Protein backbone atom coordinates (compact mmCIF):
# COMPACT_ATOMS: atom_id res chain seq x y z
CA UNK A 1 0.00 0.00 0.00
CA UNK A 2 1.42 3.38 -1.00
CA UNK A 3 1.80 6.01 1.70
CA UNK A 4 0.63 9.55 0.96
CA UNK A 5 2.01 12.98 1.98
CA UNK A 6 0.04 16.28 1.81
CA UNK A 7 1.25 19.93 1.37
CA UNK A 8 -0.85 23.14 1.63
CA UNK A 9 0.77 26.59 1.17
CA UNK A 10 -0.02 30.10 -0.26
CA UNK A 11 2.16 32.43 -2.37
CA UNK A 12 3.82 33.92 -5.42
CA UNK A 13 6.51 32.13 -7.40
CA UNK A 14 9.10 34.77 -8.18
CA UNK A 15 11.14 32.19 -10.10
CA UNK A 16 8.63 31.33 -12.82
CA UNK A 17 6.46 34.47 -12.60
CA UNK A 18 3.23 32.74 -11.67
CA UNK A 19 0.57 33.94 -9.23
CA UNK A 20 1.22 37.37 -7.74
CA UNK A 21 -0.37 36.78 -4.33
CA UNK A 22 2.69 37.89 -2.35
CA UNK A 23 4.95 40.87 -2.91
CA UNK A 24 7.92 40.64 -0.53
CA UNK A 25 9.56 37.23 -0.53
CA UNK A 26 11.94 37.95 2.36
CA UNK A 27 9.26 39.08 4.82
CA UNK A 28 6.42 36.86 3.60
CA UNK A 29 8.05 33.58 4.65
CA UNK A 30 9.10 34.55 8.20
CA UNK A 31 8.05 31.95 10.73
CA UNK A 32 6.48 29.42 8.35
CA UNK A 33 6.18 25.78 9.31
CA UNK A 34 5.08 23.04 6.91
CA UNK A 35 3.15 19.94 7.88
CA UNK A 36 3.41 17.16 5.31
CA UNK A 37 0.50 14.75 5.65
CA UNK A 38 1.46 11.26 4.52
CA UNK A 39 -0.17 7.85 4.54
CA UNK A 40 2.61 6.94 6.96
CA UNK A 41 1.82 9.94 9.22
CA UNK A 42 2.63 13.64 9.48
CA UNK A 43 6.04 15.29 9.14
CA UNK A 44 6.46 18.83 10.51
CA UNK A 45 9.21 21.05 9.07
CA UNK A 46 10.36 24.40 10.46
CA UNK A 47 11.95 26.54 7.75
CA UNK A 48 15.30 28.33 7.95
CA UNK A 49 13.92 31.61 6.58
CA UNK A 50 16.67 33.83 7.96
CA UNK A 51 19.41 32.10 5.97
CA UNK A 52 17.54 30.81 2.93
CA UNK A 53 14.47 32.97 2.16
CA UNK A 54 14.54 32.27 -1.59
CA UNK A 55 14.65 28.50 -1.10
CA UNK A 56 11.89 28.58 1.52
CA UNK A 57 9.70 30.79 -0.68
CA UNK A 58 10.18 28.38 -3.59
CA UNK A 59 8.98 25.45 -1.47
CA UNK A 60 6.04 27.49 -0.16
CA UNK A 61 5.04 28.63 -3.65
CA UNK A 62 5.13 25.11 -5.08
CA UNK A 63 3.08 23.76 -2.20
CA UNK A 64 0.52 26.57 -2.48
CA UNK A 65 0.16 25.80 -6.16
CA UNK A 66 -0.50 22.14 -5.21
CA UNK A 67 2.55 21.04 -7.21
CA UNK A 68 3.65 18.62 -4.49
CA UNK A 69 0.24 16.94 -4.30
CA UNK A 70 0.40 13.28 -5.37
CA UNK A 71 4.19 13.31 -5.72
CA UNK A 72 6.18 10.52 -4.12
CA UNK A 73 9.33 9.95 -2.11
CA UNK A 74 11.03 8.38 -5.14
CA UNK A 75 14.45 7.72 -3.57
CA UNK A 76 14.93 6.28 -0.09
CA UNK A 77 18.15 5.05 1.45
CA UNK A 78 18.12 3.65 4.98
CA UNK A 79 20.75 5.35 7.14
CA UNK A 80 21.04 8.26 4.68
CA UNK A 81 17.94 10.13 3.43
CA UNK A 82 14.52 10.16 1.75
CA UNK A 83 14.06 12.26 -1.40
CA UNK A 84 10.90 13.64 -2.99
CA UNK A 85 9.49 16.64 -4.76
CA UNK A 86 9.71 15.60 -8.42
CA UNK A 87 6.64 17.55 -9.54
CA UNK A 88 7.01 16.47 -13.17
CA UNK A 89 7.91 12.79 -13.55
CA UNK A 90 7.64 11.31 -10.03
CA UNK A 91 10.90 9.43 -10.59
CA UNK A 92 13.61 11.95 -9.69
CA UNK A 93 14.22 13.08 -13.26
CA UNK A 94 11.92 16.13 -13.27
CA UNK A 95 11.37 19.51 -11.75
CA UNK A 96 9.18 22.59 -11.87
CA UNK A 97 10.44 23.87 -15.26
CA UNK A 98 12.92 26.38 -13.83
CA UNK A 99 16.10 26.41 -11.72
CA UNK A 100 17.37 28.88 -9.15
CA UNK A 101 20.70 29.67 -7.52
CA UNK A 102 22.08 28.27 -4.29
CA UNK A 103 21.93 30.46 -1.19
CA UNK A 104 24.67 30.66 1.43
CA UNK A 105 23.85 28.62 4.54
CA UNK A 106 25.39 27.03 7.58
CA UNK A 107 24.59 23.67 9.09
CA UNK A 108 25.32 20.00 8.95
CA UNK A 109 23.46 17.18 7.23
CA UNK A 110 22.27 15.67 10.49
CA UNK A 111 19.19 13.55 11.17
CA UNK A 112 16.06 15.61 10.38
CA UNK A 113 17.78 18.20 8.17
CA UNK A 114 15.79 19.25 5.09
CA UNK A 115 17.79 20.32 2.02
CA UNK A 116 17.42 20.85 -1.70
CA UNK A 117 18.36 18.05 -4.08
CA UNK A 118 20.11 19.26 -7.23
CA UNK A 119 22.12 18.24 -10.27
CA UNK A 120 25.02 20.60 -9.57
CA UNK A 121 25.64 24.19 -8.46
CA UNK A 122 22.70 26.59 -8.88
CA UNK A 123 20.27 23.93 -10.18
CA UNK A 124 17.67 23.95 -7.41
CA UNK A 125 14.08 23.30 -8.44
CA UNK A 126 11.45 21.34 -6.54
CA UNK A 127 13.20 18.24 -5.25
CA UNK A 128 14.22 18.06 -1.60
CA UNK A 129 15.49 15.47 0.85
CA UNK A 130 15.18 14.75 4.54
CA UNK A 131 18.15 13.23 6.33
CA UNK A 132 17.37 9.86 7.93
CA UNK A 133 20.70 9.86 9.76
CA UNK A 134 23.76 12.06 10.19
CA UNK A 135 25.85 11.91 7.01
CA UNK A 136 29.03 13.78 5.99
CA UNK A 137 27.83 15.30 2.70
CA UNK A 138 29.79 18.15 1.14
CA UNK A 139 27.99 21.52 1.56
CA UNK A 140 26.52 21.36 -1.96
CA UNK A 141 22.84 21.09 -1.00
CA UNK A 142 21.07 24.13 0.45
CA UNK A 143 19.75 23.38 3.93
CA UNK A 144 16.43 25.18 4.35
CA UNK A 145 14.64 23.45 7.20
CA UNK A 146 14.49 20.85 9.95
CA UNK A 147 11.98 18.20 10.93
CA UNK A 148 10.60 19.03 14.38
CA UNK A 149 7.97 16.27 14.57
CA UNK A 150 7.39 13.08 12.64
CA UNK A 151 10.85 11.54 12.47
CA UNK A 152 9.13 8.19 13.12
CA UNK A 153 7.41 8.75 9.74
CA UNK A 154 10.77 9.47 8.09
CA UNK A 155 12.02 6.23 9.67
CA UNK A 156 9.08 4.26 8.18
CA UNK A 157 9.75 5.70 4.73
CA UNK A 158 13.52 5.17 4.91
CA UNK A 159 13.28 1.57 6.11
CA UNK A 160 10.56 0.36 3.72
CA UNK A 161 11.56 -2.21 1.06
CA UNK A 162 13.40 -0.88 -2.00
CA UNK A 163 14.47 -2.22 -5.38
CA UNK A 164 17.29 -1.29 -7.74
CA UNK A 165 17.06 1.86 -9.83
CA UNK A 166 17.10 0.62 -13.46
CA UNK A 167 19.33 3.53 -14.60
CA UNK A 168 21.92 3.47 -11.80
CA UNK A 169 21.58 0.13 -10.05
CA UNK A 170 21.32 1.94 -6.69
CA UNK A 171 18.95 0.13 -4.30
CA UNK A 172 16.80 3.17 -3.56
CA UNK A 173 13.49 2.89 -5.44
CA UNK A 174 10.66 2.25 -2.96
CA UNK A 175 8.55 -0.82 -3.71
CA UNK A 176 5.48 1.04 -2.36
CA UNK A 177 6.31 4.77 -2.50
CA UNK A 178 4.89 7.21 0.03
CA UNK A 179 2.84 9.90 -1.74
CA UNK A 180 2.46 13.57 -0.92
CA UNK A 181 -1.25 14.36 -0.55
CA UNK A 182 -0.98 17.94 0.73
CA UNK A 183 1.14 20.29 2.84
CA UNK A 184 -0.24 22.73 5.40
CA UNK A 185 1.74 25.91 5.93
CA UNK A 186 1.27 27.33 9.39
Order of alpha helices (4+ residues) and beta strands (2+ residues): beta-alpha-beta-beta-alpha-beta-beta-beta-beta-beta-alpha-beta-beta-beta
